[in-house]
Amino acid sequence: MTIAISGPVARTWHLVATAAGWQYRDEPGARQAAQLSLTTEQAWRLLTNNLPTAERLSTAGDHAIIGVLLSTRAIIGSPK
C-alpha cells in the first residue's frame, strides 16, 4: 500500500504486509493492494475530520483498504 502526500510537505509511505503485520518500507511490496494520493491540505483535513465528503482524492486498488485509510483520524500537535 502506498500513501503519497504532495505540496509544501511531500512524503511517501509504503506499508508492506509481512508475517508480523504491516511494516513501513522504503519501497513498495511485490503487490500494490492500494494507493492513496493527496495534497498536504487534503491530508491534514482528512486526519482532523475536516475534509468535505465531496472532495475527490486519488485512490486505486482494494476498496476495503482504501475505506480504512479514508476513515483514519489523528491528533496533530507538538509534544511538550
Backbone as CSV, one residue per row, in Angstrom:
resi,resn,N_x,N_y,N_z,CA_x,CA_y,CA_z,C_x,C_y,C_z
1,MET,0.847,-1.150,0.000,0.000,0.000,0.000,0.906,1.230,0.000
2,THR,0.554,2.215,-0.802,1.342,3.436,-0.886,0.453,4.631,-0.576
3,ILE,0.958,5.511,0.290,0.286,6.775,0.611,1.260,7.879,0.230
4,ALA,0.842,8.738,-0.703,1.717,9.804,-1.190,1.086,11.159,-0.905
5,ILE,1.856,12.035,-0.261,1.427,13.396,0.056,2.257,14.342,-0.807
6,SER,1.582,15.309,-1.463,2.294,16.292,-2.282,1.958,17.690,-1.780
7,GLY,2.841,18.625,-2.046,2.623,20.010,-1.626,3.801,20.502,-0.818
8,PRO,3.559,21.487,0.060,4.660,22.042,0.857,5.381,20.983,1.685
9,VAL,4.646,19.996,2.149,5.239,18.861,2.851,4.970,17.649,1.977
10,ALA,5.998,17.134,1.343,5.843,15.991,0.445,6.462,14.760,1.094
11,ARG,5.700,13.670,1.103,6.181,12.437,1.742,5.462,11.251,1.134
12,THR,6.136,10.133,1.016,5.519,8.902,0.546,5.816,7.793,1.544
13,TRP,4.772,7.057,1.910,4.905,5.913,2.797,4.499,4.663,2.035
14,HIS,5.244,3.593,2.264,4.903,2.289,1.702,4.672,1.356,2.886
15,LEU,3.474,0.844,2.989,3.162,-0.146,4.018,3.103,-1.500,3.341
16,VAL,3.895,-2.434,3.858,4.026,-3.751,3.247,3.547,-4.794,4.252
17,ALA,2.664,-5.686,3.803,2.174,-6.759,4.660,3.255,-7.825,4.805
18,THR,3.563,-8.179,6.060,4.524,-9.238,6.354,3.858,-10.230,7.309
19,ALA,4.538,-11.303,7.609,4.005,-12.291,8.554,3.762,-11.663,9.927
20,ALA,4.539,-10.646,10.276,4.403,-9.981,11.580,3.371,-8.851,11.564
21,GLY,2.835,-8.511,10.391,1.864,-7.417,10.270,2.363,-6.392,9.266
22,TRP,1.744,-5.219,9.279,2.127,-4.143,8.352,3.417,-3.488,8.832
23,GLN,4.320,-3.220,7.888,5.582,-2.546,8.210,5.835,-1.437,7.200
24,TYR,6.419,-0.324,7.676,6.829,0.754,6.773,8.104,0.328,6.069
25,ARG,8.152,0.581,4.757,9.336,0.244,3.970,9.682,1.405,3.049
26,ASP,10.922,1.427,2.560,11.364,2.461,1.615,10.819,2.220,0.215
27,GLU,10.495,0.978,-0.102,9.993,0.604,-1.428,8.662,-0.128,-1.266
28,PRO,7.803,-0.045,-2.276,6.540,-0.790,-2.196,6.785,-2.294,-2.231
29,GLY,5.798,-3.039,-1.761,5.885,-4.500,-1.784,5.689,-5.037,-3.193
30,ALA,5.735,-6.353,-3.324,5.610,-7.003,-4.628,4.236,-6.764,-5.249
31,ARG,3.220,-6.650,-4.418,1.859,-6.424,-4.912,1.294,-5.174,-4.249
32,GLN,0.863,-4.221,-5.057,0.264,-2.992,-4.537,-1.223,-3.244,-4.297
33,ALA,-1.621,-3.322,-3.034,-3.023,-3.569,-2.700,-3.857,-2.304,-2.831
34,ALA,-3.245,-1.140,-2.538,-3.991,0.116,-2.595,-3.031,1.290,-2.703
35,GLN,-3.536,2.381,-3.271,-2.767,3.621,-3.370,-3.679,4.784,-3.017
36,LEU,-3.139,5.716,-2.270,-3.854,6.939,-1.917,-2.906,8.106,-2.141
37,SER,-3.327,9.064,-2.950,-2.525,10.263,-3.217,-3.360,11.472,-2.836
38,LEU,-2.763,12.389,-2.080,-3.465,13.587,-1.672,-2.486,14.705,-1.401
39,THR,-3.002,15.931,-1.365,-2.150,17.087,-1.090,-1.963,17.233,0.415
40,THR,-1.018,18.087,0.792,-0.788,18.362,2.206,-2.077,18.852,2.861
41,GLU,-2.774,19.759,2.211,-4.016,20.293,2.789,-5.079,19.203,2.921
42,GLN,-5.229,18.381,1.890,-6.204,17.296,1.976,-5.855,16.330,3.101
43,ALA,-4.568,16.061,3.289,-4.131,15.134,4.334,-4.500,15.654,5.715
44,TRP,-4.182,16.926,6.009,-4.498,17.400,7.357,-6.002,17.515,7.546
45,ARG,-6.732,17.844,6.481,-8.196,17.903,6.604,-8.785,16.507,6.835
46,LEU,-8.275,15.505,6.119,-8.733,14.133,6.322,-8.460,13.676,7.752
47,LEU,-7.221,13.870,8.209,-6.818,13.373,9.519,-7.484,14.106,10.681
48,THR,-7.977,15.323,10.445,-8.659,16.073,11.504,-10.172,16.102,11.310
49,ASN,-10.666,15.251,10.407,-12.100,15.113,10.149,-12.718,16.385,9.580
50,ASN,-11.960,17.132,8.791,-12.429,18.369,8.178,-12.412,18.327,6.658
51,LEU,-12.310,17.148,6.074,-12.291,17.029,4.623,-13.732,16.913,4.134
52,PRO,-14.176,17.830,3.281,-15.547,17.736,2.774,-15.779,16.385,2.090
53,THR,-16.942,15.802,2.297,-17.229,14.485,1.724,-17.210,14.512,0.208
54,ALA,-17.442,15.665,-0.393,-17.437,15.771,-1.850,-16.022,15.855,-2.420
55,GLU,-15.025,16.049,-1.563,-13.625,16.175,-2.012,-13.169,14.860,-2.619
56,ARG,-12.663,14.920,-3.829,-12.205,13.723,-4.530,-10.704,13.535,-4.302
57,LEU,-10.339,12.366,-3.799,-8.939,12.019,-3.616,-8.572,10.971,-4.659
58,SER,-7.303,10.909,-4.999,-6.836,9.935,-5.975,-6.589,8.604,-5.267
59,THR,-7.381,7.592,-5.607,-7.243,6.277,-4.995,-7.217,5.207,-6.073
60,ALA,-6.642,4.077,-5.733,-6.641,2.918,-6.620,-6.464,1.670,-5.772
61,GLY,-7.064,0.589,-6.206,-6.854,-0.680,-5.524,-8.036,-1.142,-4.701
62,ASP,-7.738,-1.929,-3.687,-8.717,-2.595,-2.834,-9.585,-1.580,-2.086
63,HIS,-10.881,-1.618,-2.332,-11.798,-0.643,-1.731,-11.882,-0.768,-0.213
64,ALA,-11.724,-1.965,0.332,-11.768,-2.139,1.787,-10.577,-1.439,2.449
65,ILE,-9.400,-1.590,1.871,-8.203,-0.935,2.426,-8.325,0.572,2.272
66,ILE,-8.778,1.030,1.128,-8.959,2.469,0.914,-9.963,3.027,1.915
67,GLY,-11.022,2.276,2.202,-12.003,2.698,3.200,-11.382,2.900,4.568
68,VAL,-10.478,2.003,4.953,-9.778,2.149,6.241,-8.917,3.410,6.219
69,LEU,-8.187,3.632,5.131,-7.344,4.829,5.033,-8.181,6.101,5.129
70,LEU,-9.326,6.113,4.450,-10.158,7.313,4.434,-10.889,7.549,5.751
71,SER,-10.958,6.534,6.602,-11.607,6.724,7.905,-10.594,6.946,9.030
72,THR,-9.315,7.000,8.688,-8.264,7.223,9.680,-8.289,8.671,10.167
73,ARG,-8.124,8.870,11.458,-8.063,10.204,12.057,-6.830,10.271,12.962
74,ALA,-6.338,11.475,13.204,-5.146,11.645,14.033,-5.235,12.942,14.792
75,ILE,-4.458,13.035,15.835,-4.304,14.274,16.583,-2.965,14.862,16.143
76,ILE,-3.018,16.100,15.684,-1.813,16.758,15.181,-1.404,17.844,16.157
77,GLY,-0.155,17.818,16.590,0.319,18.818,17.521,1.774,18.573,17.865
78,SER,2.296,19.395,18.756,3.674,19.266,19.197,3.697,18.685,20.610
79,PRO,4.498,17.642,20.805,4.611,17.098,22.169,5.339,18.106,23.054
80,LYS,4.999,18.107,24.298,5.654,19.028,25.247,6.653,18.301,26.091
